[in-house]
């Protein structure tokens, strides 16, 4: 089985200074917010942020695709396996063959 390539589902962030929502849609789509404090780049190939620090030391952006706690780089199979490992999904309900293969390699089947 080939290794699973993890790619971002979307590449979005929001500038905390001006409120602009930025989305880089392809590899060479480098997007700045209107105040120039935050930029997004990489599309679905990689995630790159350019930002300044706020006075309290936090970055000037929030990553919108990670707001739900899921890692945007994980594949659908990895997210499914993570749900099983966290006890959110019974093993018997997993019908995806790649997820079952990964669970078997981890010793759960």
C-alpha positions as CSV (number, residue, x, y, z in Angstrom):
1,X,0.0,0.0,0.0
2,X,1.3,3.4,-0.9
3,X,1.8,5.9,2.0
4,X,-1.0,8.4,2.5
5,X,-0.1,11.9,1.4
6,X,-1.6,14.4,3.7
7,X,-2.6,17.7,2.1
8,X,-4.5,20.7,3.5
9,X,-8.2,20.6,2.6
10,X,-8.3,24.4,2.4
11,X,-5.7,27.0,3.2
12,X,-7.5,29.8,5.0
13,X,-6.7,32.3,7.8
14,X,-8.2,35.5,9.2
15,X,-6.2,38.6,10.0
16,X,-6.9,39.6,13.6
17,X,-6.1,43.3,12.8
18,X,-8.3,44.1,9.8
19,X,-10.6,41.0,9.8
20,X,-9.9,39.9,6.2
21,X,-10.3,36.2,5.5
22,X,-7.5,35.0,3.3
23,X,-7.5,31.9,1.2
24,X,-4.6,30.6,-0.9
25,X,-6.2,28.5,-3.6
26,X,-3.2,27.2,-5.5
27,X,0.6,26.7,-5.0
28,X,1.6,30.2,-6.1
29,X,-1.4,32.1,-4.8
30,X,0.3,34.4,-2.2
31,X,-2.5,36.6,-0.7
32,X,-2.1,39.6,1.7
33,X,-4.8,41.1,3.9
34,X,-5.6,44.8,3.3
35,X,-3.6,46.0,6.3
36,X,-0.5,44.1,5.3
37,X,-0.1,42.3,8.6
38,X,-1.0,38.7,7.4
39,X,-0.5,36.6,4.3
40,X,-1.3,33.1,3.2
41,X,0.5,31.0,0.6
42,X,0.7,27.5,-0.7
43,X,-2.8,26.5,-1.7
44,X,-3.3,22.8,-1.1
45,X,0.4,22.0,-1.6
46,X,1.7,23.5,1.7
47,X,0.6,26.1,4.3
48,X,2.7,29.2,4.7
49,X,1.8,32.2,6.8
50,X,3.5,35.6,6.9
51,X,2.5,37.6,9.9
52,X,3.4,40.1,12.6
53,X,3.1,39.6,16.4
54,X,0.5,41.4,18.3
55,X,1.6,43.4,21.4
56,X,0.7,40.4,23.6
57,X,3.0,38.2,21.5
58,X,0.3,36.2,19.7
59,X,0.4,36.0,15.9
60,X,-1.8,38.4,13.9
61,X,-3.9,35.6,12.4
62,X,-6.1,32.7,13.3
63,X,-6.1,29.6,11.2
64,X,-9.7,29.0,10.1
65,X,-9.3,25.4,8.9
66,X,-8.0,24.3,12.3
67,X,-10.7,26.0,14.3
68,X,-12.6,22.8,15.0
69,X,-9.5,21.1,16.5
70,X,-8.8,18.9,13.5
71,X,-5.4,19.1,11.9
72,X,-5.9,20.4,8.3
73,X,-3.0,18.2,7.1
74,X,-4.6,14.9,8.0
75,X,-6.3,12.9,5.4
76,X,-9.9,11.7,5.7
77,X,-8.6,8.2,6.5
78,X,-6.4,9.6,9.3
79,X,-9.3,11.6,10.7
80,X,-11.5,8.5,10.7
81,X,-8.9,6.4,12.5
82,X,-8.4,9.2,15.0
83,X,-12.2,9.1,15.8
84,X,-11.9,5.4,16.4
85,X,-8.9,5.8,18.7
86,X,-10.6,8.5,20.7
87,X,-13.7,6.3,21.1
88,X,-16.0,8.5,19.1
89,X,-16.7,5.9,16.5
90,X,-17.2,2.1,17.1
91,X,-14.7,-0.1,15.2
92,X,-17.6,-2.1,13.7
93,X,-18.8,1.0,11.8
94,X,-15.5,1.6,10.0
95,X,-16.0,0.3,6.4
96,X,-13.3,2.2,4.6
97,X,-10.6,-0.4,3.6
98,X,-7.7,2.1,4.0
99,X,-8.9,3.0,7.5
100,X,-9.2,-0.7,8.4
101,X,-5.7,-1.3,7.0
102,X,-4.3,1.5,9.1
103,X,-6.1,0.2,12.2
104,X,-4.7,-3.3,11.5
105,X,-1.2,-1.9,11.3
106,X,-1.7,-0.2,14.6
107,X,-2.9,-3.5,16.1
108,X,-6.6,-2.7,16.6
109,X,-7.9,-5.4,14.2
